[in-house]
Amino acid sequence: MVPGHGAVAQGPEVAARIAADRAYVDALRRGEEPVDARLGPHAEWLQGPHRSNVERAAQGR
């Protein structure tokens, strides 16, 4: 699960979202903390799913 999707994307937002998702997953695979605005302080509710993603990625390395 990639956190922070929210509303359905349209038009150029689709490609931007896919690029952001890919960057998020790639960072996790490298063992790095993703730089992703969707994980900012405004989205505290995403910290749990994000931490779970970090842990699962670490298990796969």
All heavy atoms as TSV, in Angstrom:
chain	resi	resn	atom	element	x	y	z
A	1	MET	N	N	0.840	-1.175	0.000
A	1	MET	CA	C	0.000	0.000	0.000
A	1	MET	C	C	0.886	1.240	0.000
A	1	MET	O	O	1.813	1.351	0.783
A	1	MET	CB	C	-0.873	0.007	1.247
A	1	MET	CG	C	-1.650	1.296	1.401
A	1	MET	SD	S	-2.726	1.305	2.816
A	1	MET	CE	C	-1.640	2.046	4.025
A	2	VAL	N	N	0.604	2.140	-0.880
A	2	VAL	CA	C	1.295	3.422	-0.918
A	2	VAL	C	C	0.366	4.443	-0.272
A	2	VAL	O	O	-0.751	4.639	-0.743
A	2	VAL	CB	C	1.651	3.835	-2.355
A	2	VAL	CG1	C	2.326	5.192	-2.369
A	2	VAL	CG2	C	2.546	2.786	-2.998
A	3	PRO	N	N	0.797	5.058	0.833
A	3	PRO	CA	C	-0.098	5.957	1.552
A	3	PRO	C	C	-0.335	7.281	0.843
A	3	PRO	O	O	0.481	7.745	0.069
A	3	PRO	CB	C	0.624	6.185	2.871
A	3	PRO	CG	C	2.045	5.956	2.572
A	3	PRO	CD	C	2.088	4.912	1.485
A	4	GLY	N	N	-1.475	7.865	1.128
A	4	GLY	CA	C	-1.727	9.230	0.737
A	4	GLY	C	C	-2.472	9.452	-0.549
A	4	GLY	O	O	-2.460	10.546	-1.081
A	5	HIS	N	N	-3.128	8.453	-1.076
A	5	HIS	CA	C	-3.778	8.638	-2.364
A	5	HIS	C	C	-4.954	9.590	-2.320
A	5	HIS	O	O	-5.083	10.422	-3.203
A	5	HIS	CB	C	-4.195	7.303	-2.957
A	5	HIS	CG	C	-3.071	6.672	-3.707
A	5	HIS	ND1	N	-3.220	5.558	-4.448
A	5	HIS	CD2	C	-1.779	7.021	-3.842
A	5	HIS	CE1	C	-2.080	5.232	-5.011
A	5	HIS	NE2	N	-1.179	6.108	-4.636
A	6	GLY	N	N	-5.822	9.488	-1.369
A	6	GLY	CA	C	-6.921	10.447	-1.277
A	6	GLY	C	C	-7.877	10.348	-2.449
A	6	GLY	O	O	-8.302	9.274	-2.839
A	7	ALA	N	N	-8.176	11.474	-3.055
A	7	ALA	CA	C	-9.151	11.543	-4.145
A	7	ALA	C	C	-8.610	10.883	-5.415
A	7	ALA	O	O	-7.406	10.745	-5.601
A	7	ALA	CB	C	-9.488	13.006	-4.438
A	8	VAL	N	N	-9.525	10.532	-6.293
A	8	VAL	CA	C	-9.161	9.930	-7.569
A	8	VAL	C	C	-8.417	10.967	-8.412
A	8	VAL	O	O	-8.850	12.108	-8.543
A	8	VAL	CB	C	-10.426	9.444	-8.318
A	8	VAL	CG1	C	-10.086	8.931	-9.698
A	8	VAL	CG2	C	-11.144	8.379	-7.500
A	9	ALA	N	N	-7.286	10.546	-8.988
A	9	ALA	CA	C	-6.500	11.443	-9.843
A	9	ALA	C	C	-7.109	11.502	-11.235
A	9	ALA	O	O	-7.745	10.552	-11.690
A	9	ALA	CB	C	-5.066	10.943	-9.926
A	10	GLN	N	N	-6.891	12.640	-11.887
A	10	GLN	CA	C	-7.366	12.822	-13.252
A	10	GLN	C	C	-6.287	13.514	-14.063
A	10	GLN	O	O	-5.483	14.276	-13.527
A	10	GLN	CB	C	-8.640	13.663	-13.272
A	10	GLN	CG	C	-9.793	13.007	-12.563
A	10	GLN	CD	C	-11.050	13.863	-12.606
A	10	GLN	OE1	O	-11.083	14.913	-13.215
A	10	GLN	NE2	N	-12.090	13.398	-11.940
A	11	GLY	N	N	-6.309	13.278	-15.370
A	11	GLY	CA	C	-5.389	13.949	-16.278
A	11	GLY	C	C	-3.942	13.752	-15.893
A	11	GLY	O	O	-3.513	12.643	-15.567
A	12	PRO	N	N	-3.154	14.835	-15.894
A	12	PRO	CA	C	-1.721	14.731	-15.605
A	12	PRO	C	C	-1.424	14.310	-14.166
A	12	PRO	O	O	-0.314	13.883	-13.871
A	12	PRO	CB	C	-1.180	16.134	-15.885
A	12	PRO	CG	C	-2.350	17.026	-16.063
A	12	PRO	CD	C	-3.556	16.170	-16.289
A	13	GLU	N	N	-2.425	14.414	-13.302
A	13	GLU	CA	C	-2.231	13.975	-11.912
A	13	GLU	C	C	-1.941	12.482	-11.845
A	13	GLU	O	O	-1.258	12.024	-10.934
A	13	GLU	CB	C	-3.475	14.272	-11.079
A	13	GLU	CG	C	-3.799	15.728	-10.930
A	13	GLU	CD	C	-5.166	15.946	-10.284
A	13	GLU	OE1	O	-5.802	14.971	-9.837
A	13	GLU	OE2	O	-5.593	17.099	-10.242
A	14	VAL	N	N	-2.465	11.718	-12.792
A	14	VAL	CA	C	-2.271	10.263	-12.788
A	14	VAL	C	C	-0.784	9.939	-12.921
A	14	VAL	O	O	-0.238	9.177	-12.116
A	14	VAL	CB	C	-3.091	9.586	-13.909
A	14	VAL	CG1	C	-2.781	8.099	-13.988
A	14	VAL	CG2	C	-4.578	9.816	-13.692
A	15	ALA	N	N	-0.125	10.499	-13.913
A	15	ALA	CA	C	1.306	10.236	-14.112
A	15	ALA	C	C	2.128	10.735	-12.931
A	15	ALA	O	O	3.085	10.066	-12.511
A	15	ALA	CB	C	1.788	10.875	-15.409
A	16	ALA	N	N	1.769	11.886	-12.384
A	16	ALA	CA	C	2.498	12.430	-11.237
A	16	ALA	C	C	2.361	11.507	-10.032
A	16	ALA	O	O	3.333	11.269	-9.305
A	16	ALA	CB	C	1.998	13.832	-10.905
A	17	ARG	N	N	1.174	10.987	-9.831
A	17	ARG	CA	C	0.956	10.088	-8.694
A	17	ARG	C	C	1.723	8.788	-8.874
A	17	ARG	O	O	2.332	8.282	-7.925
A	17	ARG	CB	C	-0.533	9.814	-8.513
A	17	ARG	CG	C	-0.784	9.026	-7.243
A	17	ARG	CD	C	-2.240	8.923	-6.928
A	17	ARG	NE	N	-2.773	10.234	-6.588
A	17	ARG	CZ	C	-4.065	10.481	-6.447
A	17	ARG	NH1	N	-4.951	9.530	-6.646
A	17	ARG	NH2	N	-4.480	11.680	-6.127
A	18	ILE	N	N	1.716	8.252	-10.077
A	18	ILE	CA	C	2.457	7.011	-10.329
A	18	ILE	C	C	3.954	7.239	-10.103
A	18	ILE	O	O	4.628	6.414	-9.498
A	18	ILE	CB	C	2.166	6.479	-11.745
A	18	ILE	CG1	C	0.724	5.972	-11.806
A	18	ILE	CG2	C	3.147	5.372	-12.131
A	18	ILE	CD1	C	0.233	5.639	-13.197
A	19	ALA	N	N	4.467	8.370	-10.552
A	19	ALA	CA	C	5.880	8.691	-10.340
A	19	ALA	C	C	6.193	8.812	-8.849
A	19	ALA	O	O	7.219	8.310	-8.376
A	19	ALA	CB	C	6.251	9.972	-11.071
A	20	ALA	N	N	5.313	9.464	-8.095
A	20	ALA	CA	C	5.517	9.608	-6.651
A	20	ALA	C	C	5.448	8.250	-5.958
A	20	ALA	O	O	6.246	7.961	-5.065
A	20	ALA	CB	C	4.486	10.565	-6.063
A	21	ASP	N	N	4.505	7.410	-6.375
A	21	ASP	CA	C	4.389	6.070	-5.798
A	21	ASP	C	C	5.650	5.261	-6.072
A	21	ASP	O	O	6.181	4.583	-5.191
A	21	ASP	CB	C	3.188	5.322	-6.378
A	21	ASP	CG	C	1.852	5.882	-5.924
A	21	ASP	OD1	O	1.830	6.763	-5.042
A	21	ASP	OD2	O	0.825	5.423	-6.466
A	22	ARG	N	N	6.122	5.338	-7.307
A	22	ARG	CA	C	7.325	4.583	-7.681
A	22	ARG	C	C	8.533	5.064	-6.881
A	22	ARG	O	O	9.329	4.260	-6.395
A	22	ARG	CB	C	7.580	4.730	-9.172
A	22	ARG	CG	C	8.733	3.869	-9.638
A	22	ARG	CD	C	8.757	3.760	-11.130
A	22	ARG	NE	N	7.591	2.932	-11.496
A	22	ARG	CZ	C	7.103	2.866	-12.712
A	22	ARG	NH1	N	7.640	3.545	-13.684
A	22	ARG	NH2	N	6.063	2.100	-12.967
A	23	ALA	N	N	8.674	6.370	-6.711
A	23	ALA	CA	C	9.785	6.907	-5.933
A	23	ALA	C	C	9.701	6.454	-4.472
A	23	ALA	O	O	10.721	6.129	-3.853
A	23	ALA	CB	C	9.799	8.430	-6.019
A	24	TYR	N	N	8.481	6.416	-3.935
A	24	TYR	CA	C	8.268	5.959	-2.555
A	24	TYR	C	C	8.723	4.514	-2.390
A	24	TYR	O	O	9.513	4.180	-1.503
A	24	TYR	CB	C	6.781	6.115	-2.210
A	24	TYR	CG	C	6.378	5.549	-0.871
A	24	TYR	CD1	C	6.512	6.302	0.286
A	24	TYR	CD2	C	5.843	4.267	-0.763
A	24	TYR	CE1	C	6.138	5.786	1.519
A	24	TYR	CE2	C	5.468	3.747	0.458
A	24	TYR	CZ	C	5.611	4.510	1.600
A	24	TYR	OH	O	5.243	3.990	2.817
A	25	VAL	N	N	8.260	3.641	-3.278
A	25	VAL	CA	C	8.599	2.219	-3.191
A	25	VAL	C	C	10.090	2.007	-3.445
A	25	VAL	O	O	10.739	1.222	-2.744
A	25	VAL	CB	C	7.729	1.395	-4.169
A	25	VAL	CG1	C	8.205	-0.047	-4.249
A	25	VAL	CG2	C	6.269	1.450	-3.739
A	26	ASP	N	N	10.659	2.702	-4.411
A	26	ASP	CA	C	12.087	2.567	-4.698
A	26	ASP	C	C	12.926	2.962	-3.489
A	26	ASP	O	O	13.915	2.290	-3.170
A	26	ASP	CB	C	12.482	3.401	-5.914
A	26	ASP	CG	C	11.982	2.822	-7.225
A	26	ASP	OD1	O	11.546	1.643	-7.250
A	26	ASP	OD2	O	12.000	3.559	-8.229
A	27	ALA	N	N	12.560	4.038	-2.808
A	27	ALA	CA	C	13.291	4.455	-1.606
A	27	ALA	C	C	13.206	3.382	-0.529
A	27	ALA	O	O	14.218	3.053	0.106
A	27	ALA	CB	C	12.756	5.782	-1.082
A	28	LEU	N	N	12.024	2.809	-0.327
A	28	LEU	CA	C	11.884	1.744	0.663
A	28	LEU	C	C	12.770	0.554	0.309
A	28	LEU	O	O	13.426	-0.028	1.180
A	28	LEU	CB	C	10.424	1.282	0.754
A	28	LEU	CG	C	9.428	2.265	1.343
A	28	LEU	CD1	C	8.027	1.666	1.319
A	28	LEU	CD2	C	9.807	2.684	2.747
A	29	ARG	N	N	12.803	0.197	-0.969
A	29	ARG	CA	C	13.631	-0.936	-1.399
A	29	ARG	C	C	15.110	-0.682	-1.163
A	29	ARG	O	O	15.870	-1.623	-0.915
A	29	ARG	CB	C	13.392	-1.222	-2.870
A	29	ARG	CG	C	12.082	-1.875	-3.137
A	29	ARG	CD	C	11.917	-2.139	-4.610
A	29	ARG	NE	N	10.694	-2.891	-4.864
A	29	ARG	CZ	C	10.099	-2.936	-6.032
A	29	ARG	NH1	N	10.612	-2.297	-7.071
A	29	ARG	NH2	N	8.996	-3.630	-6.179
A	30	ARG	N	N	15.534	0.564	-1.258
A	30	ARG	CA	C	16.937	0.915	-1.014
A	30	ARG	C	C	17.245	1.054	0.477
A	30	ARG	O	O	18.393	1.280	0.858
A	30	ARG	CB	C	17.282	2.227	-1.720
A	30	ARG	CG	C	17.310	2.144	-3.221
A	30	ARG	CD	C	17.877	3.417	-3.844
A	30	ARG	NE	N	17.195	4.623	-3.407
A	30	ARG	CZ	C	16.161	5.189	-4.027
A	30	ARG	NH1	N	15.670	4.652	-5.137
A	30	ARG	NH2	N	15.599	6.279	-3.552
A	31	GLY	N	N	16.219	0.983	1.315
A	31	GLY	CA	C	16.426	1.147	2.752
A	31	GLY	C	C	16.511	2.593	3.180
A	31	GLY	O	O	17.029	2.899	4.246
A	32	GLU	N	N	15.988	3.483	2.338
A	32	GLU	CA	C	16.014	4.916	2.630
A	32	GLU	C	C	14.627	5.398	3.040
A	32	GLU	O	O	13.629	4.795	2.679
A	32	GLU	CB	C	16.455	5.689	1.383
A	32	GLU	CG	C	17.830	5.312	0.898
A	32	GLU	CD	C	18.163	5.914	-0.453
A	32	GLU	OE1	O	17.328	6.653	-1.020
A	32	GLU	OE2	O	19.262	5.632	-0.947
A	33	GLU	N	N	14.607	6.493	3.768
A	33	GLU	CA	C	13.333	7.122	4.119
A	33	GLU	C	C	12.862	7.917	2.896
A	33	GLU	O	O	13.579	8.788	2.414
A	33	GLU	CB	C	13.507	8.048	5.316
A	33	GLU	CG	C	12.233	8.684	5.802
A	33	GLU	CD	C	11.213	7.698	6.350
A	33	GLU	OE1	O	11.600	6.606	6.821
A	33	GLU	OE2	O	10.021	8.035	6.302
A	34	PRO	N	N	11.673	7.612	2.390
A	34	PRO	CA	C	11.182	8.335	1.218
A	34	PRO	C	C	10.984	9.826	1.503
A	34	PRO	O	O	10.563	10.211	2.583
A	34	PRO	CB	C	9.822	7.692	0.926
A	34	PRO	CG	C	9.869	6.367	1.608
A	34	PRO	CD	C	10.757	6.549	2.794
A	35	VAL	N	N	11.306	10.639	0.515
A	35	VAL	CA	C	11.009	12.068	0.563
A	35	VAL	C	C	9.690	12.215	-0.182
A	35	VAL	O	O	9.645	12.132	-1.403
A	35	VAL	CB	C	12.121	12.904	-0.098
A	35	VAL	CG1	C	11.737	14.370	-0.121
A	35	VAL	CG2	C	13.440	12.673	0.605
A	36	ASP	N	N	8.609	12.366	0.566
A	36	ASP	CA	C	7.272	12.349	-0.025
A	36	ASP	C	C	6.381	13.311	0.756
A	36	ASP	O	O	6.131	13.111	1.947
A	36	ASP	CB	C	6.715	10.932	0.032
A	36	ASP	CG	C	5.482	10.727	-0.821
A	36	ASP	OD1	O	4.607	11.619	-0.828
A	36	ASP	OD2	O	5.377	9.675	-1.462
A	37	ALA	N	N	5.908	14.328	0.088
A	37	ALA	CA	C	5.074	15.343	0.739
A	37	ALA	C	C	3.812	14.739	1.346
A	37	ALA	O	O	3.245	15.288	2.291
A	37	ALA	CB	C	4.706	16.430	-0.256
A	38	ARG	N	N	3.368	13.610	0.820
A	38	ARG	CA	C	2.158	12.971	1.343
A	38	ARG	C	C	2.354	12.439	2.754
A	38	ARG	O	O	1.395	12.119	3.444
A	38	ARG	CB	C	1.723	11.831	0.415
A	38	ARG	CG	C	1.376	12.327	-0.978
A	38	ARG	CD	C	1.106	11.204	-1.923
A	38	ARG	NE	N	2.315	10.419	-2.159
A	38	ARG	CZ	C	2.385	9.374	-2.975
A	38	ARG	NH1	N	1.316	8.982	-3.634
A	38	ARG	NH2	N	3.503	8.717	-3.141
A	39	LEU	N	N	3.598	12.364	3.225
A	39	LEU	CA	C	3.884	11.865	4.570
A	39	LEU	C	C	4.147	12.989	5.559
A	39	LEU	O	O	4.626	12.745	6.648
A	39	LEU	CB	C	5.104	10.937	4.525
A	39	LEU	CG	C	4.910	9.654	3.747
A	39	LEU	CD1	C	6.238	8.919	3.617
A	39	LEU	CD2	C	3.866	8.770	4.402
A	40	GLY	N	N	3.824	14.210	5.205
A	40	GLY	CA	C	4.088	15.365	6.057
A	40	GLY	C	C	3.267	15.360	7.333
A	40	GLY	O	O	2.439	14.480	7.573
A	41	PRO	N	N	3.492	16.359	8.179
A	41	PRO	CA	C	2.814	16.445	9.476
A	41	PRO	C	C	1.297	16.570	9.343
A	41	PRO	O	O	0.566	16.252	10.272
A	41	PRO	CB	C	3.415	17.683	10.126
A	41	PRO	CG	C	4.083	18.434	9.034
A	41	PRO	CD	C	4.392	17.464	7.942
A	42	HIS	N	N	0.822	16.995	8.193
A	42	HIS	CA	C	-0.622	17.101	7.962
A	42	HIS	C	C	-1.267	15.719	7.826
A	42	HIS	O	O	-2.485	15.603	7.859
A	42	HIS	CB	C	-0.879	17.902	6.686
A	42	HIS	CG	C	-0.340	17.229	5.466
A	42	HIS	ND1	N	1.006	17.257	5.158
A	42	HIS	CD2	C	-0.936	16.485	4.513
A	42	HIS	CE1	C	1.204	16.560	4.046
A	42	HIS	NE2	N	0.050	16.084	3.637
A	43	ALA	N	N	-0.465	14.688	7.663
A	43	ALA	CA	C	-0.977	13.337	7.422
A	43	ALA	C	C	-0.502	12.375	8.515
A	43	ALA	O	O	0.010	11.300	8.226
A	43	ALA	CB	C	-0.549	12.864	6.042
A	44	GLU	N	N	-0.673	12.772	9.738
A	44	GLU	CA	C	-0.238	11.947	10.864
A	44	GLU	C	C	-0.852	10.544	10.813
A	44	GLU	O	O	-0.226	9.567	11.202
A	44	GLU	CB	C	-0.606	12.644	12.171
A	44	GLU	CG	C	0.022	12.016	13.380
A	44	GLU	CD	C	-0.237	12.837	14.634
A	44	GLU	OE1	O	0.053	14.052	14.608
A	44	GLU	OE2	O	-0.715	12.258	15.605
A	45	TRP	N	N	-2.055	10.443	10.301
A	45	TRP	CA	C	-2.757	9.158	10.228
A	45	TRP	C	C	-2.057	8.174	9.288
A	45	TRP	O	O	-2.295	6.966	9.353
A	45	TRP	CB	C	-4.205	9.362	9.792
A	45	TRP	CG	C	-4.326	9.964	8.419
A	45	TRP	CD1	C	-4.259	11.290	8.072
A	45	TRP	CD2	C	-4.528	9.261	7.198
A	45	TRP	NE1	N	-4.401	11.443	6.717
A	45	TRP	CE2	C	-4.574	10.213	6.150
A	45	TRP	CE3	C	-4.688	7.918	6.882
A	45	TRP	CZ2	C	-4.758	9.859	4.823
A	45	TRP	CZ3	C	-4.877	7.571	5.548
A	45	TRP	CH2	C	-4.912	8.542	4.539
A	46	LEU	N	N	-1.148	8.652	8.443
A	46	LEU	CA	C	-0.432	7.766	7.523
A	46	LEU	C	C	0.825	7.164	8.134
A	46	LEU	O	O	1.435	6.279	7.543
A	46	LEU	CB	C	-0.044	8.529	6.252
A	46	LEU	CG	C	-1.179	8.904	5.336
A	46	LEU	CD1	C	-0.665	9.768	4.190
A	46	LEU	CD2	C	-1.853	7.667	4.794
A	47	GLN	N	N	1.235	7.648	9.291
A	47	GLN	CA	C	2.482	7.170	9.873
A	47	GLN	C	C	2.446	5.678	10.195
A	47	GLN	O	O	3.445	4.990	9.999
A	47	GLN	CB	C	2.842	7.995	11.109
A	47	GLN	CG	C	3.202	9.434	10.774
A	47	GLN	CD	C	4.282	9.537	9.712
A	47	GLN	OE1	O	5.316	8.893	9.789
A	47	GLN	NE2	N	4.014	10.352	8.703
A	48	GLY	N	N	1.306	5.160	10.645
A	48	GLY	CA	C	1.195	3.731	10.940
A	48	GLY	C	C	1.382	2.879	9.687
A	48	GLY	O	O	2.242	1.982	9.670
A	49	PRO	N	N	0.605	3.132	8.626
A	49	PRO	CA	C	0.811	2.361	7.393
A	49	PRO	C	C	2.224	2.534	6.822
A	49	PRO	O	O	2.816	1.578	6.313
A	49	PRO	CB	C	-0.242	2.924	6.435
A	49	PRO	CG	C	-1.312	3.457	7.317
A	49	PRO	CD	C	-0.591	3.977	8.538
A	50	HIS	N	N	2.769	3.739	6.927
A	50	HIS	CA	C	4.118	3.965	6.403
A	50	HIS	C	C	5.136	3.139	7.188
A	50	HIS	O	O	5.998	2.476	6.596
A	50	HIS	CB	C	4.469	5.450	6.454
A	50	HIS	CG	C	5.897	5.726	6.135
A	50	HIS	ND1	N	6.465	5.402	4.918
A	50	HIS	CD2	C	6.896	6.267	6.885
A	50	HIS	CE1	C	7.748	5.738	4.937
A	50	HIS	NE2	N	8.021	6.268	6.118
A	51	ARG	N	N	5.071	3.158	8.499
A	51	ARG	CA	C	6.000	2.369	9.323
A	51	ARG	C	C	5.885	0.887	8.971
A	51	ARG	O	O	6.886	0.187	8.899
A	51	ARG	CB	C	5.733	2.563	10.821
A	51	ARG	CG	C	6.178	3.886	11.340
A	51	ARG	CD	C	7.716	3.988	11.398
A	51	ARG	NE	N	8.090	5.255	10.825
A	51	ARG	CZ	C	9.092	5.483	9.995
A	51	ARG	NH1	N	9.883	4.529	9.624
A	51	ARG	NH2	N	9.344	6.661	9.504
A	52	SER	N	N	4.673	0.420	8.747
A	52	SER	CA	C	4.470	-0.979	8.339
A	52	SER	C	C	5.169	-1.253	7.011
A	52	SER	O	O	5.809	-2.289	6.836
A	52	SER	CB	C	2.972	-1.272	8.237
A	52	SER	OG	O	2.754	-2.588	7.792
A	53	ASN	N	N	5.068	-0.319	6.069
A	53	ASN	CA	C	5.741	-0.480	4.779
A	53	ASN	C	C	7.257	-0.532	4.958
A	53	ASN	O	O	7.939	-1.330	4.311
A	53	ASN	CB	C	5.374	0.667	3.838
A	53	ASN	CG	C	3.945	0.605	3.367
A	53	ASN	OD1	O	3.301	-0.429	3.456
A	53	ASN	ND2	N	3.454	1.718	2.852
A	54	VAL	N	N	7.786	0.328	5.818
A	54	VAL	CA	C	9.230	0.349	6.083
A	54	VAL	C	C	9.683	-1.009	6.634
A	54	VAL	O	O	10.671	-1.585	6.179
A	54	VAL	CB	C	9.600	1.497	7.055
A	54	VAL	CG1	C	11.041	1.379	7.519
A	54	VAL	CG2	C	9.353	2.856	6.399
A	55	GLU	N	N	8.932	-1.533	7.586
A	55	GLU	CA	C	9.277	-2.821	8.192
A	55	GLU	C	C	9.201	-3.954	7.173
A	55	GLU	O	O	10.093	-4.812	7.128
A	55	GLU	CB	C	8.353	-3.103	9.380
A	55	GLU	CG	C	8.594	-2.174	10.544
A	55	GLU	CD	C	7.514	-2.276	11.619
A	55	GLU	OE1	O	6.671	-3.194	11.548
A	55	GLU	OE2	O	7.529	-1.422	12.514
A	56	ARG	N	N	8.171	-3.963	6.366
A	56	ARG	CA	C	8.026	-5.035	5.363
A	56	ARG	C	C	9.117	-4.954	4.318
A	56	ARG	O	O	9.632	-5.971	3.872
A	56	ARG	CB	C	6.660	-4.963	4.725
A	56	ARG	CG	C	5.558	-5.278	5.748
A	56	ARG	CD	C	4.251	-5.322	5.097
A	56	ARG	NE	N	4.078	-6.718	4.699
A	56	ARG	CZ	C	3.047	-7.192	4.056
A	56	ARG	NH1	N	2.089	-6.384	3.694
A	56	ARG	NH2	N	2.944	-8.449	3.759
A	57	ALA	N	N	9.498	-3.744	3.916
A	57	ALA	CA	C	10.567	-3.598	2.941
A	57	ALA	C	C	11.885	-4.102	3.505
A	57	ALA	O	O	12.679	-4.734	2.795
A	57	ALA	CB	C	10.685	-2.143	2.501
A	58	ALA	N	N	12.127	-3.846	4.792
A	58	ALA	CA	C	13.362	-4.299	5.426
A	58	ALA	C	C	13.438	-5.817	5.468
A	58	ALA	O	O	14.512	-6.389	5.328
A	58	ALA	CB	C	13.473	-3.716	6.837
A	59	GLN	N	N	12.305	-6.463	5.630
A	59	GLN	CA	C	12.275	-7.929	5.662
A	59	GLN	C	C	12.613	-8.522	4.303
A	59	GLN	O	O	13.139	-9.629	4.216
A	59	GLN	CB	C	10.903	-8.422	6.108
A	59	GLN	CG	C	10.591	-8.109	7.533
A	59	GLN	CD	C	9.138	-8.414	7.891
A	59	GLN	OE1	O	8.346	-8.798	7.066
A	59	GLN	NE2	N	8.807	-8.217	9.164
A	60	GLY	N	N	12.301	-7.788	3.236
A	60	GLY	CA	C	12.538	-8.292	1.891
A	60	GLY	C	C	13.942	-8.038	1.372
A	60	GLY	O	O	14.289	-8.469	0.290
A	61	ARG	N	N	14.756	-7.302	2.134
A	61	ARG	CA	C	16.133	-7.030	1.672
A	61	ARG	C	C	17.063	-8.113	2.108
A	61	ARG	O	O	16.983	-8.764	3.046
A	61	ARG	CB	C	16.632	-5.693	2.213
A	61	ARG	CG	C	16.073	-4.523	1.477
A	61	ARG	CD	C	16.835	-3.256	1.816
A	61	ARG	NE	N	16.724	-2.897	3.207
A	61	ARG	CZ	C	15.748	-2.114	3.695
A	61	ARG	NH1	N	14.839	-1.627	2.915
A	61	ARG	NH2	N	15.708	-1.827	4.967
